[in-house]
Structures are given as C-alpha cells and as structure tokens.
Amino acid sequence: MSYSSPVSPEQEEEVSQLLKDIPDRPYPTYDELDYETYLKAHLIPNRPFLLSSRTTSTWSSSHNFRLPSTEAGPSRPNLSALRPYAHHIVPIANTYVPQYSEFERTERPLGEVLDLWERGAEEGRGLYVKDWHLMAEIEGEGRGVEEVYEVPQCLRDDWLNPPYTPSPRARSQTLAKSTTASTSDFRFTYLGPPLTYTPFHRDVYGSYSWSANIVGRKIWWLFAPDKLDKVKDKHGELVFDVRKLEDEGGGVKILQEEGEVIFIPSGWHHQVVNIDFCISINHNFFASPTLPSIHHTLCVSQKRVEEAISDVKEMIIERLGTDTDAWEKEWVEEVQGLLERDAGWGWKGFWETVLQNLNYPPAAENLSPPMAMRDAWVREVIHLYKTRREWIYLAEVRRTVEEIETLLDM
C-alpha cells in the first residue's frame, strides 16, 4: 500500500510556492565522480555537489520502495515494502509541534506509523521518521545492507560509521568497531509526508553528510559558515525556519530530485523540506581532511560547557585550593563528563576514533587521500591538542595520542 492521506488545498499551494523560482544549481551534478575529483574539488575545499539518479538506480530500495506515480512526477512510496521492518522502534518527530530547537519527539514501532499513513489518518500527516538506524538494525539481525542500498564509492572513506560492506557483517568486524566511541551509528533513514521537514541546523560534530532521495523530492537551503548573518533573530540566535525570513535568509536553494544524492560540507548549516512523501538515506561522516574542523568544533563545544558550569570550577578551587594542580585535574575531568553528554563525545572518543581508522582504514587506498596527506592532517590536530590542558591531565587520552604518533612514525 501507499501513503493515502489527501493533500489539502493549503498544502498544495504551499508546495507550489516552494517550487516557484527554483534557481539553477551553482554546484555540479555528476553521473560519475572519481575519487581524485571528489577529494580535490569538494572534500578539501569543502564544497557541495550532487550525484545524479544514476548513482542510486541499481539500489534495491530504488526498486522495492517505489510505486509508479499515477501522473507525471516522482514515485509514490511503497509502504508495504517497509512492513518487514514494522517491529523496529523508530524515532518520530511531530513537525506540527516545534519544541525548542527541534520538534516534539517520541518513539514507537514503525508499523504503527505505517498504519496511520496507509489509513490517511490526520494524526499521521505531520509525523516524520527521523534518524532511524535501519542499516544497524539490518546488520544486527544478521543480514547485509545490500537489501537497501550501496554506499557510492567516492564516499566510502567514512571515519564515523562501520566500514561499508554490502554483505552480512562478520562478528569480528562488529567487535573491532565496538571499542570506539562512535559506535552509535550515523547511518540514518528518513521517511515522511509532504511538508514534513528538518529545521535549520548544522550536522553533528561539524561532520560532512550525504543524503540520497529514494522516493520523492526535497528542497534544501544551504548556508556556508560565513553566510549566517541573515539567519539570526534579534537575540543573535539562529532561526528555526528560514522560510519565514525575507529571501529565505539568502541561502542557496536546491531542489533535489528523486534518486539524487546531495553532499553537504562540514560546518554548513541547512534546512530541508519534503515536497512529496519522501524516503531518504543519510550518512553523517568525516574523513581525514576534515579533522582540523572536527577538532575545532569540539573545542568550541568544550568552551560552551566550561562557561555553562563556571560556578563548579569556583567550588572546586574553593574546596581544593590552588597550591597544587589537583583542582585543575578534577575540573578537566568534570568538563569531559559533561562534554560527552552535551556534544555526544569528548577527547577520549575523538582520539579513539582517529586511532581506530588508522588501524583499520575504512576504504581502499584508491578511495582515500594519499597517506602523506592523511598523516599531515592527523599531525596537525595532534599539534593543536598538545597545546591544551587536556594533554596534561587526561592520561588515558594522552596514551591514545602517543599510540597514534607511533603509528605515524612507522
């Protein structure tokens, strides 16, 4: 069955307005993208691009998750093809209920949401399944992700997720990756009706991301890090929805067609709206070229944490005094604990992830930067880290960094 909720006249008008005056793309769209071009024209300079629908044309999901459209345009979602995953507990955003910088969030079995969509229930119109770990669930059930997709070759040097393999993952691979702090998995599947959306944001850790439209079309607004002046409110905070701004905040507006893949650079803010019922697959990831940026983002996150609990620092100093460095060691450890909860990881997780990817490169040599370039980016962040107090006071992390240096010197 397909999504059966009728689109209201108001929604039709809103979609029509969104599709008006779509500008020509300022970024290239490739039928095929060789790794060297990807590295030099996009990864290192941090520039967007798209891959054409040719990239996803052989994916299982491109055949199984689509039903032919009843009229010219994108496919309809084949919700019946998602029924084998009905038992998965999925995160759901109610896009009709904004809550702080996101939406009201719940979790429920995917089957319950599919029921609402197939019945055309009003309750289901604003529901958006976001950050569903479909690939991890499939692998956890002993199958391979080839039943859904194939990671484009140029995008396989991914330091944040398990190394891509289409077949069932060997237990030894799972165990090797489980020792790092990045095992929470950043391979996501999204599905939702027309006009469900993701508010204005930047991706986790300042990572890159790529997103493939399996069913339907999306509109993206992209903002480079130096183009945020027009997307702040009177308090200097970033807005929730750029559509409410004059000229939509001045971002680059892109219509992503069905089957296309879009690459979002590190640190670029963006907002995304589903024009049709959409099913998409997204990876957040980083690689060695973006290590300095990821390092900087973690430094900024730590500074925010330190400012938020500055009173704790004063209490530690009052209790331990400043005659020794005991207060500073406790302060550093206190900050790290909160940083891991606030940002999702701290210096321990960062350096363990670097070590893991040096020991077990996620992609073949011809799909990765030359080793000399990779090592130079790693050495750059090591140099930066050694200027911080954490280098002195986090002994376990220091040992990890020293192990990395040993690897680089071999």
C-alpha positions in Angstrom: 0.0 0.0 0.0 1.0 3.6 -0.4 0.5 6.8 1.5 -3.2 7.7 1.1 -3.7 11.0 3.0 -5.0 13.6 0.6 -3.0 16.8 0.2 -5.2 19.7 1.3 -5.6 22.8 -1.0 -3.5 24.8 1.5 -0.7 22.2 1.3 -0.8 22.1 -2.5 -0.5 25.9 -2.5 2.5 25.8 -0.1 4.2 23.2 -2.2 3.5 25.3 -5.3 5.1 28.3 -3.7 8.2 26.4 -2.6 8.7 25.1 -6.2 8.4 28.6 -7.7 11.6 30.2 -9.0 14.0 27.3 -8.3 17.3 28.7 -9.4 19.9 27.0 -11.5 22.3 24.9 -9.4 25.6 26.6 -8.5 27.1 23.2 -7.8 27.9 20.4 -10.2 25.8 17.2 -10.6 27.8 14.2 -11.6 26.7 10.9 -13.2 30.0 9.5 -12.0 32.5 11.1 -9.7 36.1 9.8 -9.4 37.8 9.9 -6.1 40.5 12.4 -7.1 37.9 15.0 -8.3 35.9 14.4 -5.1 38.9 14.9 -2.9 40.4 18.0 -4.6 37.2 19.7 -5.8 34.9 19.0 -2.9 36.3 17.3 0.2 39.3 19.5 0.8 37.8 22.8 -0.3 34.5 21.9 1.5 32.1 22.4 -1.5 28.7 20.9 -2.2 27.9 18.6 -5.1 25.2 16.2 -6.2 25.2 12.8 -7.8 22.6 12.0 -10.4 19.9 9.4 -10.0 22.2 7.1 -12.0 24.0 6.5 -8.7 21.0 5.0 -6.9 19.4 3.3 -9.9 20.7 -0.1 -9.0 19.9 0.1 -5.3 17.3 -2.4 -4.0 15.4 0.3 -2.3 15.0 2.3 -5.6 13.0 -0.6 -6.9 11.3 -2.0 -3.8 10.3 1.2 -2.0 8.7 2.9 -5.1 5.3 2.6 -6.7 4.7 4.2 -10.1 3.2 7.6 -9.9 -0.4 7.9 -11.1 0.7 11.1 -13.0 3.9 12.7 -14.2 6.3 13.2 -11.4 8.1 11.3 -8.7 7.1 7.8 -7.4 4.7 7.0 -4.6 6.1 5.2 -1.5 5.6 1.5 -1.4 4.8 1.3 2.3 4.1 -2.4 2.1 7.8 -2.9 1.3 8.6 -1.4 4.7 6.4 -3.9 6.6 9.4 -6.3 7.2 10.8 -3.6 9.4 7.5 -2.9 11.2 8.9 -4.2 14.5 11.7 -1.6 14.6 11.2 1.1 17.2 11.8 4.3 15.4 12.3 8.0 16.5 9.5 10.2 15.3 9.3 14.0 15.1 5.9 15.7 15.1 6.6 18.5 12.7 3.4 20.2 13.8 4.8 20.7 17.3 8.0 22.7 17.5 9.9 22.2 20.8 12.9 24.4 21.5 15.3 24.0 18.6 13.6 20.8 17.3 10.2 19.1 17.3 8.3 17.0 19.9 10.0 13.6 19.8 8.6 10.2 20.6 9.4 6.5 19.8 7.0 3.8 18.6 7.0 0.8 16.3 7.3 1.6 12.6 4.3 -0.5 11.9 2.1 1.9 13.9 3.2 4.8 11.8 2.7 2.9 8.6 -0.8 2.1 9.7 -1.6 5.8 10.2 -0.2 6.7 6.8 -2.0 3.9 5.0 -5.3 4.9 6.6 -4.7 8.5 5.7 -5.2 9.5 9.4 -4.9 13.1 10.2 -2.6 12.2 13.1 0.0 10.9 10.7 0.3 14.0 8.4 3.0 15.8 10.4 4.9 12.7 11.6 8.5 12.4 10.3 10.5 9.2 11.0 14.0 10.6 11.5 17.3 9.1 12.5 16.1 5.6 12.1 19.1 3.2 12.3 17.8 0.9 9.6 21.2 -0.3 8.5 22.4 -1.1 12.0 19.1 -2.9 12.6 19.5 -5.0 9.4 23.1 -5.9 10.3 22.1 -6.7 13.9 19.6 -9.2 12.5 22.3 -10.9 10.6 21.6 -9.6 7.1 23.5 -7.3 4.8 22.6 -3.7 3.9 22.6 -4.7 0.2 18.9 -5.3 0.7 18.6 -1.5 0.9 21.5 0.4 -0.7 25.1 0.6 -1.7 27.4 3.4 -0.5 28.8 5.4 -3.5 32.4 4.5 -3.9 33.8 8.0 -3.5 32.0 8.3 -0.2 33.4 5.2 1.5 36.3 6.8 3.4 34.0 7.3 6.4 35.6 7.6 9.8 32.4 7.8 11.8 30.5 4.7 10.8 31.3 1.0 10.4 33.3 0.4 7.2 30.9 -0.3 4.3 30.2 -3.9 3.4 27.1 -4.9 1.5 27.0 -8.4 2.9 26.2 -9.6 6.5 28.8 -8.1 8.8 31.3 -10.5 10.3 31.2 -10.6 14.1 34.9 -9.8 14.2 34.2 -6.5 12.3 31.5 -5.5 14.8 33.7 -6.2 17.8 36.6 -4.3 16.4 34.4 -1.2 15.8 32.7 -1.5 19.2 35.8 -0.4 21.0 35.4 3.2 19.7 33.2 6.0 20.9 31.5 6.4 17.5 29.5 3.1 17.5 26.2 4.9 18.0 26.0 4.8 14.2 25.3 7.8 11.9 23.6 5.9 9.0 20.1 7.1 9.1 16.8 6.5 7.2 14.1 9.2 7.0 10.5 9.0 5.8 7.6 11.4 6.0 4.7 13.0 4.2 4.8 16.2 2.1 5.9 19.3 4.0 7.5 17.4 6.9 10.9 19.0 7.4 14.1 19.3 9.3 14.6 22.8 10.9 17.7 24.9 10.3 20.8 23.2 11.7 24.4 22.1 11.3 25.3 18.4 11.4 26.6 16.6 14.4 30.3 17.2 15.3 30.6 19.6 12.3 30.6 16.5 10.1 30.0 16.1 6.4 26.8 14.4 5.3 25.3 12.9 2.2 21.6 12.2 1.6 20.0 10.1 -1.1 16.4 10.5 -2.1 14.9 7.1 -2.7 11.3 8.3 -3.1 10.2 11.9 -3.7 11.8 15.3 -3.8 13.3 17.7 -1.2 14.1 21.3 -1.1 17.4 22.3 0.6 18.6 25.7 1.7 22.4 25.7 2.2 24.4 28.3 4.1 28.2 28.4 4.1 29.8 29.1 7.5 30.4 32.8 6.5 26.8 33.3 5.3 24.8 33.2 8.5 24.3 37.0 9.1 20.7 37.0 7.7 19.5 33.8 9.6 19.7 35.2 13.1 17.0 36.6 15.3 17.1 39.8 17.3 18.9 38.0 20.1 21.6 36.8 17.7 20.3 33.2 17.7 19.9 31.1 14.6 16.3 30.9 13.4 14.2 27.7 13.4 12.7 28.0 9.9 14.4 30.1 7.1 11.2 30.1 5.1 9.9 32.8 7.5 12.8 35.2 6.5 13.0 37.7 3.7 14.6 36.0 0.7 14.6 32.8 2.9 17.8 34.1 4.6 19.8 34.3 1.3 20.7 30.6 1.3 21.4 28.5 -1.8 18.1 26.8 -2.7 18.3 23.4 -4.3 15.6 21.1 -5.5 16.9 17.5 -5.0 15.1 15.2 -7.4 14.2 11.6 -6.8 17.2 9.3 -6.9 19.8 12.1 -6.5 22.4 12.2 -3.8 23.5 15.6 -2.2 26.8 16.2 -0.3 26.7 18.8 2.5 30.1 20.1 3.5 31.4 20.2 7.1 30.0 23.1 9.1 27.4 24.2 6.5 24.0 25.0 8.0 21.0 23.8 6.1 17.2 23.2 6.2 15.3 20.5 4.4 11.6 20.2 3.4 9.9 17.2 1.8 8.0 18.2 -1.3 6.4 14.8 -1.7 6.2 11.8 0.5 10.0 11.1 0.9 12.1 8.2 1.8 15.8 9.0 2.1 19.1 7.6 3.3 21.6 9.8 5.0 25.1 9.4 6.4 26.9 11.8 8.7 30.6 11.2 8.3 34.0 12.7 8.4 37.4 11.8 6.9 41.0 12.9 7.5 40.6 16.2 5.5 38.1 17.5 8.0 39.9 16.5 11.2 41.0 20.1 11.9 37.4 21.3 11.5 36.1 18.5 13.8 38.8 19.3 16.3 37.8 23.0 16.3 34.1 22.1 16.7 34.9 20.0 19.7 37.0 22.9 21.2 34.0 25.3 20.7 31.7 22.8 22.4 34.0 22.4 25.3 34.2 26.2 25.8 30.4 26.3 25.9 30.3 23.6 28.5 33.0 25.4 30.6 31.1 28.7 30.5 27.9 26.9 31.5 29.4 25.4 34.6 31.9 28.1 35.6 30.4 28.1 39.1 31.5 24.4 39.5 35.1 25.5 38.8 35.0 28.1 41.6 33.6 25.5 44.0 36.4 23.0 43.1 39.0 25.7 43.6 37.4 26.7 46.9 37.5 23.1 48.1 41.0 22.1 46.9 42.8 25.4 46.7 45.4 26.3 44.1 48.6 25.2 45.9 48.7 22.1 43.7 47.1 21.2 40.4 44.6 18.8 41.9 41.8 21.3 41.3 42.7 21.6 37.6 42.7 17.8 37.1 39.3 17.5 38.7 38.0 20.4 36.7 39.2 18.9 33.4 37.6 15.6 34.2 34.3 17.3 35.3 34.2 19.1 32.0 34.9 16.0 29.9 32.0 14.2 31.6 29.5 16.9 30.7 31.0 17.4 27.3 30.4 13.8 26.4 26.7 14.2 27.4 26.3 17.6 25.7 28.3 17.1 22.4 28.0 13.3 22.1 31.7 12.7 22.7 34.8 14.2 24.2 38.5 14.0 23.6 38.6 10.3 24.5 36.1 9.5 21.8 37.7 11.8 19.3 41.2 10.2 19.6 39.9 6.7 19.8 38.1 7.2 16.6 41.2 8.6 14.9 43.2 5.6 16.2 40.6 3.1 15.0 40.6 4.5 11.5 44.4 4.5 11.2 44.4 0.9 12.4 41.5 -0.2 10.2 41.2 2.1 7.2 37.5 2.1 6.1 38.2 2.4 2.4 40.7 1.1 -0.2 43.8 3.2 -0.9 42.4 4.5 -4.2 39.3 5.7 -2.4 41.2 7.6 0.4 43.6 10.5 0.5 47.3 9.7 -0.1 48.8 8.5 3.2 51.1 11.6 3.4 48.2 13.9 3.2 46.2 11.9 5.7 49.1 11.8 8.2 49.6 15.6 7.8 46.0 16.3 8.9 46.4 13.9 11.8 49.7 15.5 12.9 48.1 19.0 12.7 45.4 18.1 15.2 47.9 16.3 17.4 49.9 19.6 17.5 46.8 21.6 18.4 45.8 19.1 21.1 49.2 19.2 22.8 48.7 23.0 23.5 45.6 22.2 25.6 45.5 21.4 29.3 43.8 18.0 28.5 47.1 16.8 27.1 48.5 17.0 30.6 45.6 15.9 32.7 43.8 13.2 30.7 46.4 10.4 30.9 44.4 7.8 29.2 43.8 10.1 26.2 47.4 11.0 26.1 48.4 7.4 25.8 46.0 7.0 22.8 47.6 10.1 21.1 51.0 8.6 21.7 49.9 5.4 20.2 48.8 7.3 17.1 52.2 9.1 16.9 53.9 5.7 17.0 51.7 4.5 14.1 52.5 7.6 12.1 56.3 7.1 12.7 56.3 3.5 11.5 
